Amino acid sequence: MKKVRFNLQAPSATQSKVYLVFRWQGNRLLYNTPFTLPPGQWDKKSQRVKPKSSLAPYINPILDKLAAVTLEYYYQCIYTGQEPTHEGFKDRLNTITKKKERKPTAKPVTPTAFFTEWIEQRRQNPKYSPNTISSYESTLKKLARYEALKEPLTWTNVGDDFAIDFAVFLQDHESMSRNTADKYLSNLKTCFTDAQARGYTPTGIKYSVGASESENVYLTRDELRALEALELDTDVKRIARDRFLIGCYTGLRVSDYGQVQEHHFTRRDGVEFIEYSTQKSGKEIKVMIPIHPAVTLVFERLKQYPLTTVNRWTVSNYVKEFARLAGIDTTVTLVRNQKGKNVELSAPKWRFVSSHTARRTFITNALLAGVSQTDIMAVTGIKKIQTLIKYNKLEKEKSALNVANSDFFKS
């Protein structure tokens, strides 16, 4: 005889939902009951609330009814030659629990809307633990913050470029380690791969663990000069390029370098500075940044467009195009870890340039010029040396050059 089982969704949590399981002919019904209780009050052997619990008189009779209705519908179908369906089971069970079936919702029109609905669907599935759902929700919050800085996601821009850019965002703006960022990207990859299977997007995210080496991309002084010399065809593009250059020469975050105005300029001991208050994790950090000659020229140019405004995600949209037009196409080789093996990926450098490249460019060029780490931290508002270290890939290069220039390599 068939048997209806009741299990706890999260037996190790402080509170857990009770769900119904019924198997027939290779099929499985999972049904969330309306009950949540401390696991200590649950008897795993009888699959009911322990008799001594105050909840037993209330919950156990309803669980008995749910089991009876499940079996009644199943055998009714068998005797009449019909095929039992999940919908048929749920319709009858809902009469006991007073659940109302949700009305069909419109097809999600954006990746973020799909991700939101996808999380809700998994929340209803006992297969996924509360910790897993919490991880998905945290990823959704980070995605919303990313979109606020960049641009709303569409089904055509959630490919590899987005994955790399989002990984850099998590590390630069959210101060995450690469391993933590990889977990968030893994969540999105799972979701958008599912979206691809459902026909929402022609391509899924091919991102794999360790794919965020784009954090090492910065622009050299010559490449910056090439950007400055670009002849652009619209005012919007000219302003976007100049705003990006402000970031490259000040080290401000993407959320800040588009906000700097001339009223932030100040003069101390004959030297001009940008005095600016930046926000990081809800805290205000005041920085003073010497004004590079290129920044002075940028603000002179910006005076030509007093009535034109450019938001920060417009800047983000154009930076790759600017880098490509400027001929920043040196081949960059990144190493990705795919299924435990390191795989090299080579592409033109412009493909890995993002709005976050500006801050890295400032820090790297300052290090190359011999500016101390302490001074760089002071002008950029970086509080932890560990955060600065991740920007500095130069030590390995310097060591390699020192060895190459040694007598050992001259003979």
Phi, psi and omega per residue, in radians:
M1 nan 2.450 3.132
K2 -1.126 2.644 -3.114
K3 -2.291 2.392 3.068
V4 -1.674 2.277 -3.109
R5 -1.956 2.669 3.036
F6 -2.210 2.272 -3.115
N7 -2.275 2.838 3.031
L8 -1.564 2.441 -3.139
Q9 -1.258 -0.691 -3.092
A10 -2.389 1.366 -3.046
P11 -1.122 -0.268 -3.139
S12 -1.702 -0.042 -3.136
A13 -1.502 3.010 3.117
T14 -1.311 -0.523 3.065
Q15 -2.350 2.496 -3.110
S16 -2.483 2.478 3.043
K17 -1.338 2.694 3.068
V18 -1.833 2.271 3.103
Y19 -2.230 2.711 -3.099
L20 -1.705 2.443 3.095
V21 -2.224 2.272 3.077
F22 -2.465 2.255 -3.112
R23 -2.014 2.437 3.067
W24 -2.701 2.287 3.036
Q25 0.788 0.846 3.114
G26 1.408 0.026 3.125
N27 -1.846 2.767 3.129
R28 -2.414 2.262 3.059
L29 -1.804 2.206 3.010
L30 -2.024 2.186 -3.074
Y31 -2.352 2.127 3.110
N32 -1.365 2.108 3.042
T33 -1.400 2.909 -3.129
P34 -1.418 0.166 -2.999
F35 -1.776 2.407 3.019
T36 -2.281 2.367 -3.093
L37 -2.682 2.825 3.052
P38 -1.149 2.311 -3.125
P39 -0.975 -0.446 -3.140
G40 -1.162 -0.289 3.135
Q41 -1.680 0.148 -3.082
W42 -1.857 2.336 3.080
D43 -1.736 1.882 -3.064
K44 -1.130 -0.584 -3.089
K45 -1.212 -0.828 -3.126
S46 -1.492 -0.242 -3.107
Q47 1.016 0.745 3.085
R48 -2.510 2.942 3.045
V49 -1.184 2.445 -3.141
K50 -1.005 2.394 -3.073
P51 -0.951 -0.578 -3.085
K52 -1.367 -0.206 -3.134
S53 -1.264 2.491 3.108
S54 -1.161 -0.296 -3.137
L55 -1.463 -0.307 -3.040
A56 -0.991 -0.832 -3.105
P57 -1.105 -0.400 -3.099
Y58 -1.573 -0.783 -3.001
I59 -1.500 -0.799 -3.005
N60 -1.021 -0.754 3.120
P61 -1.057 -0.604 3.137
I62 -1.269 -0.654 3.061
L63 -1.079 -0.686 3.097
D64 -1.073 -0.731 3.133
K65 -1.123 -0.738 3.131
L66 -1.072 -0.718 3.118
A67 -1.136 -0.725 -3.109
A68 -1.158 -0.735 -3.138
V69 -1.157 -0.674 3.117
T70 -1.060 -0.860 -3.129
L71 -1.175 -0.646 -3.142
E72 -1.064 -0.806 -3.137
Y73 -1.148 -0.725 -3.111
Y74 -1.065 -0.895 -3.078
Y75 -1.243 -0.509 3.057
Q76 -1.084 -0.736 3.101
C77 -1.134 -0.741 -3.113
I78 -1.091 -0.775 -3.079
Y79 -1.228 -0.485 -3.106
T80 -1.725 0.048 3.089
G81 1.343 0.334 3.129
Q82 -1.690 2.821 3.105
E83 -1.658 2.104 3.086
P84 -1.075 2.488 3.112
T85 -2.199 2.732 3.081
H86 -1.050 -0.686 -3.132
E87 -1.127 -0.686 3.124
G88 -1.100 -0.776 3.089
F89 -1.040 -0.858 -3.030
K90 -1.156 -0.621 3.113
D91 -1.022 -0.749 -3.111
R92 -1.295 -0.673 3.119
L93 -1.170 -0.611 -3.140
N94 -1.145 -0.444 3.090
T95 -1.184 -0.449 3.112
I96 -1.454 -0.783 -3.051
T97 -1.526 -0.130 -3.140
K98 1.153 0.421 3.100
K99 -1.298 2.560 3.023
K100 -1.894 2.267 3.114
E101 -1.146 2.369 3.109
R102 -1.210 2.429 3.091
K103 -1.208 2.526 3.120
P104 -0.971 2.355 3.129
T105 -1.714 2.792 3.128
A106 -1.153 2.648 3.139
K107 -1.092 2.223 -3.138
P108 -0.970 2.255 -3.059
V109 -1.640 -0.164 3.131
T110 -2.280 2.739 3.081
P111 -1.011 -0.666 -3.127
T112 -1.164 -0.696 3.096
A113 -1.129 -0.693 3.103
F114 -1.118 -0.765 -3.132
F115 -1.063 -0.723 3.129
T116 -1.073 -0.826 -3.137
E117 -1.185 -0.648 3.138
W118 -1.067 -0.713 3.108
I119 -1.112 -0.762 -3.135
E120 -1.092 -0.673 3.110
Q121 -1.113 -0.705 3.128
R122 -1.279 -0.482 3.091
R123 -1.096 -0.558 -3.131
Q124 -1.416 -0.143 -3.100
N125 -1.715 2.030 -3.108
P126 -1.046 -0.266 -3.139
K127 -1.095 -0.488 -3.054
Y128 -1.772 2.184 -3.066
S129 -1.294 2.805 3.068
P130 -1.003 -0.599 3.123
N131 -1.140 -0.684 3.114
T132 -1.138 -0.781 3.129
I133 -1.091 -0.697 3.114
S134 -1.077 -0.684 3.107
S135 -1.111 -0.725 3.101
Y136 -1.093 -0.764 -3.113
E137 -1.132 -0.671 3.098
S138 -1.116 -0.697 3.102
T139 -1.099 -0.699 3.125
L140 -1.086 -0.696 3.119
K141 -1.130 -0.742 3.108
K142 -1.119 -0.658 3.133
L143 -1.109 -0.684 3.118
A144 -1.129 -0.685 3.120
R145 -1.201 -0.630 3.086
Y146 -1.098 -0.783 -3.120
E147 -1.139 -0.575 3.111
A148 -1.133 -0.592 3.127
L149 -1.438 -0.584 -3.006
K150 -1.837 -1.731 -3.111
E151 -2.714 2.711 3.074
P152 -1.075 2.424 3.128
L153 -1.304 2.555 3.018
T154 -2.196 2.975 -3.120
W155 -1.224 -0.162 -3.139
T156 -1.743 -0.110 -3.101
N157 -2.193 0.550 3.121
V158 -1.900 0.566 -3.135
G159 -1.585 -2.632 -3.040
D160 -1.098 -0.683 -3.125
D161 -1.068 -0.719 3.096
F162 -1.102 -0.758 -3.091
A163 -1.049 -0.772 3.137
I164 -1.150 -0.761 -3.110
D165 -1.139 -0.688 3.138
F166 -1.188 -0.646 3.100
A167 -1.098 -0.736 3.106
V168 -1.137 -0.706 3.098
F169 -1.024 -0.803 -3.112
L170 -1.090 -0.635 -3.112
Q171 -1.404 -0.706 -3.082
D172 -1.401 -0.807 -3.013
H173 -1.629 -0.499 -3.115
E174 -1.828 0.032 3.091
S175 0.939 0.734 3.124
M176 -1.615 2.641 2.970
S177 -1.274 2.860 3.132
R178 -1.082 -0.690 -3.123
N179 -1.092 -0.717 3.125
T180 -1.173 -0.743 3.100
A181 -1.046 -0.678 3.122
D182 -1.045 -0.632 3.137
K183 -1.132 -0.715 3.116
Y184 -1.157 -0.739 3.110
L185 -1.125 -0.606 3.112
S186 -1.109 -0.697 3.089
N187 -1.071 -0.790 3.141
L188 -1.168 -0.678 3.124
K189 -1.059 -0.773 3.126
T190 -1.048 -0.786 -3.120
C191 -1.131 -0.876 -3.036
F192 -1.324 -0.383 2.996
T193 -1.182 -0.678 3.061
D194 -1.121 -0.698 3.105
A195 -1.086 -0.677 3.102
Q196 -1.098 -0.737 3.141
A197 -1.117 -0.492 3.142
R198 -1.559 0.020 3.060
G199 1.540 0.249 -3.132
Y200 -1.361 -0.623 -3.039
T201 -2.433 2.471 -3.122
P202 -1.243 -0.370 -3.108
T203 -2.307 2.484 3.031
G204 -1.677 3.130 3.082
I205 -1.459 2.156 3.135
K206 -1.656 0.186 -3.138
Y207 -1.000 2.436 3.060
S208 -2.305 2.859 -3.090
V209 -0.939 2.314 3.118
G210 1.524 0.203 -3.062
A211 -1.500 0.110 -3.026
S212 -1.687 0.492 3.133
E213 -1.159 -0.138 3.092
S214 -1.056 -0.234 3.078
E215 -1.036 -0.331 -3.114
N216 -1.512 -0.097 -3.091
V217 -1.372 2.234 3.029
Y218 -2.475 2.901 -3.128
L219 -1.803 2.321 3.109
T220 -1.313 2.985 3.124
R221 -1.083 -0.716 3.121
D222 -1.102 -0.698 3.128
E223 -1.172 -0.622 3.078
L224 -1.135 -0.707 3.120
R225 -1.136 -0.609 3.091
A226 -1.138 -0.657 3.075
L227 -1.136 -0.731 -3.127
E228 -1.106 -0.569 -3.068
A229 -1.463 -0.079 -3.093
L230 -1.053 2.377 2.996
E231 -1.673 1.919 -3.080
L232 -1.860 2.666 -2.945
D233 -1.672 -0.090 3.109
T234 -2.384 2.718 3.108
D235 -1.117 -0.665 -3.133
V236 -1.047 -0.776 3.136
K237 -1.150 -0.684 -3.131
R238 -1.109 -0.752 3.134
I239 -1.170 -0.729 3.138
A240 -1.070 -0.757 3.106
R241 -1.080 -0.752 -3.102
D242 -1.197 -0.635 3.086
R243 -1.119 -0.699 3.095
F244 -1.103 -0.698 3.121
L245 -1.121 -0.622 3.073
I246 -1.012 -0.749 3.100
G247 -1.091 -0.687 -3.119
C248 -1.180 -0.481 -3.080
Y249 -1.827 -0.003 3.101
T250 -2.120 -0.413 -3.099
G251 1.378 0.139 3.107
L252 -1.235 2.694 3.095
R253 -1.226 2.815 -3.119
V254 -1.025 -0.555 3.137
S255 -1.281 -0.202 -3.067
D256 -1.962 -0.633 -2.990
Y257 -1.225 -0.264 3.033
G258 -1.450 -0.134 -3.078
Q259 -1.793 -0.203 -3.075
V260 -1.180 2.304 3.105
Q261 -2.223 2.985 -3.089
E262 -1.150 -0.399 3.120
H263 -1.228 -0.155 3.037
H264 -1.475 -0.070 -3.136
F265 -1.373 2.497 3.075
T266 -2.549 2.805 -3.115
R267 -2.170 2.252 3.103
R268 -2.321 2.173 3.103
D269 0.917 0.711 3.076
G270 1.382 0.075 -3.121
V271 -2.031 2.370 3.120
E272 -1.536 2.410 3.129
F273 -2.280 2.778 2.874
I274 -1.717 2.109 3.094
E275 -1.874 2.031 -2.944
Y276 -2.513 2.511 3.077
S277 -1.827 2.038 -3.136
T278 -1.845 2.709 3.140
Q279 -1.876 2.336 3.091
K280 -2.474 2.036 3.138
S281 0.935 0.702 3.089
G282 1.419 -0.009 -3.128
K283 -1.884 2.499 3.119
E284 -1.557 2.244 3.133
I285 -2.168 2.113 3.130
K286 -1.592 2.320 3.134
V287 -2.241 2.660 3.014
M288 -2.170 2.106 -3.038
I289 -2.131 2.171 3.066
P290 -1.025 2.489 -3.094
I291 -1.519 2.014 3.104
H292 -1.236 2.536 3.111
P293 -0.925 -0.592 3.139
A294 -1.140 -0.568 3.124
V295 -1.208 -0.671 3.082
T296 -1.040 -0.765 3.123
L297 -1.137 -0.677 3.128
V298 -1.045 -0.789 -3.095
F299 -1.230 -0.479 3.020
E300 -1.147 -0.708 3.130
R301 -1.188 -0.683 -3.086
L302 -1.117 -0.389 3.116
K303 -1.144 -0.299 3.137
Q304 -1.322 -0.262 -3.063
Y305 -2.186 0.987 -3.047
P306 -1.152 -0.407 -3.074
L307 -1.741 0.015 -3.107
T308 -1.848 2.198 3.098
T309 -2.002 2.579 3.135
V310 -2.311 2.145 3.128
N311 -1.410 2.964 -2.981
R312 -1.219 -0.517 3.141
W313 -1.355 -0.353 3.002
T314 -1.156 -0.718 3.053
V315 -1.019 -0.818 -3.122
S316 -1.052 -0.637 -3.116
N317 -1.144 -0.553 -2.982
Y318 -1.673 -0.311 -2.942
V319 -1.054 -0.658 3.109
K320 -1.119 -0.717 3.116
E321 -1.102 -0.735 3.117
F322 -1.057 -0.798 -3.124
A323 -1.097 -0.678 3.123
R324 -1.159 -0.803 -3.137
L325 -1.114 -0.527 -3.136
A326 -1.407 0.015 3.108
G327 1.315 0.459 3.120
I328 -1.494 1.315 -2.983
D329 -2.168 0.338 3.029
T330 -1.000 2.396 -3.125
T331 -1.194 2.216 3.097
V332 -1.937 2.288 3.132
T333 -1.918 2.108 3.095
L334 -1.888 2.730 3.117
V335 -2.002 2.124 3.094
R336 -1.939 2.565 3.060
N337 -1.706 1.950 -3.137
Q338 -2.085 1.989 3.133
K339 0.938 0.749 3.068
G340 1.478 -0.028 -3.131
K341 -2.066 2.440 3.096
N342 -1.383 2.216 -3.127
V343 -2.150 2.264 -3.128
E344 -1.474 2.420 3.074
L345 -2.216 2.152 3.139
S346 -1.994 2.406 3.139
A347 -2.771 2.786 3.072
P348 -1.038 2.522 -3.039
K349 -1.023 -0.607 -3.070
W350 -1.046 -0.465 -3.136
R351 -1.116 -0.428 -3.071
F352 -1.791 0.077 3.101
V353 -1.416 2.316 3.109
S354 -2.407 3.078 3.128
S355 -1.060 -0.484 3.139
H356 -1.323 -0.260 3.120
T357 -1.079 -0.468 -3.090
A358 -1.028 -0.861 -3.109
R359 -1.101 -0.729 3.126
R360 -1.145 -0.629 3.122
T361 -1.088 -0.807 3.134
F362 -1.050 -0.869 -3.071
I363 -1.112 -0.770 -3.093
T364 -1.153 -0.779 -3.132
N365 -1.190 -0.560 3.069
A366 -1.160 -0.728 3.089
L367 -1.097 -0.738 3.123
L368 -1.085 -0.559 -3.121
A369 -1.429 -0.014 3.082
G370 1.600 0.182 3.090
V371 -1.216 2.394 -3.087
S372 -1.213 2.691 3.109
Q373 -1.078 -0.635 3.138
T374 -1.077 -0.770 -3.138
D375 -1.183 -0.671 3.124
I376 -1.117 -0.753 3.108
M377 -1.065 -0.650 -3.110
A378 -1.166 -0.762 -3.058
V379 -1.423 -0.350 3.133
T380 -1.717 -0.202 -3.140
G381 1.405 0.239 3.093
I382 -1.315 2.249 -3.055
K383 -1.707 -0.441 -3.059
K384 -2.016 2.344 3.137
I385 -1.098 -0.529 3.126
Q386 -1.081 -0.590 3.121
T387 -1.188 -0.702 3.136
L388 -1.210 -0.654 -3.077
I389 -1.016 -0.632 -3.082
K390 -1.168 -0.356 3.071
Y391 -1.379 -0.337 -2.922
N392 -1.724 1.572 3.029
K393 -1.641 0.113 -3.013
L394 -1.335 -0.438 -3.079
E395 -1.064 -0.721 3.113
K396 -1.122 -0.695 3.128
E397 -1.128 -0.750 3.135
K398 -1.094 -0.754 3.139
S399 -1.097 -0.730 3.135
A400 -1.113 -0.700 3.112
L401 -1.167 -0.691 3.106
N402 -1.057 -0.747 3.111
V403 -1.163 -0.711 -3.115
A404 -1.127 -0.558 -3.122
N405 -1.578 0.030 -3.131
S406 -1.346 2.860 3.123
D407 -1.045 -0.521 -3.107
F408 -1.043 -0.562 -3.099
F409 -1.702 0.073 3.136
K410 -1.685 -0.279 -3.068
S411 -1.591 nan nan
